[in-house]
Amino acid sequence: MVVIIVHLFLYGKPYLSLSGLEAAIMKQALMRGNNPLKAIMASQSVVQLGILMALPMIMEIGMKTGFRTALGDIIIMQLQLCLVFFTFLLETKSHYFGQTILYDGEKYRATE
């Protein structure tokens, strides 16, 4: 689910901007006096980058180190722009996990 949402954001936002659809939506909102739509379109980038992109990172780091300890790490990562790297890391992990399940790649590996 997270991978699908990330894909929708990464492909949807540039499409809205480059196609002119975002400007058309804003124009319609201005003409109709639709203030909530104007507010959503103006703040969607901040909300999506801030919450949508950070949610998988928050959950993974929180599960590994605990949510209290992860809070400081997340703030530092936000300042270092690690969200872009984490997005592609999550995509790579989920791709190979899916390929393993799809093509029967799981095997018992004996340890000694």
Secondary structure, DSSP 8 states (H G I E B T S, - for coil): -HHHHHHHHHHHHHHHHHHSHHHHHHHHHHHHT-HHHHHHHHHHHHHIIIIITTHHHHHHHHHHH-HHHHHHHHHHHHHTTTHHHHHHHHHHHHHHHHHHHHTT--------
